[in-house]
Amino acid sequence: MRRNLLATVLDSAARERLARIALVSEDRARQIEAILLRMAQTGQLRGRVTEEQLIDLLEKADEASSKSKPKQGSIVFQRRKGGFDDDDDF
């Protein structure tokens, strides 16, 4: 059912691109599929989604995910205030 709905929402070039994305990152493809299905159910889509529109959607999803969490591999330092130093003489 999910594939049938995606077939009616996406044009052939967009379906091929989404299939290539699924080969590399299945989680990413599922995320985009869920967004597309939600948009179709709420009536936000006007006609078939082209490859260019799919690329725009991918970029927007990437921007939203990068804002919500730190980049993978980045180091975040959390310093404690008011701690004891080894250099303190009592």
Buried (B, 14 or more C-beta within 10 A) or exposed (E): EEEEBBEEBBBEEBBEBBEEBBEEEEEBBEBBBEBBBEBBEEEEBEEBBBBEBBEEBBEEBEEEEEEEEEEEEEEEEEEEEEEEEEEEEE
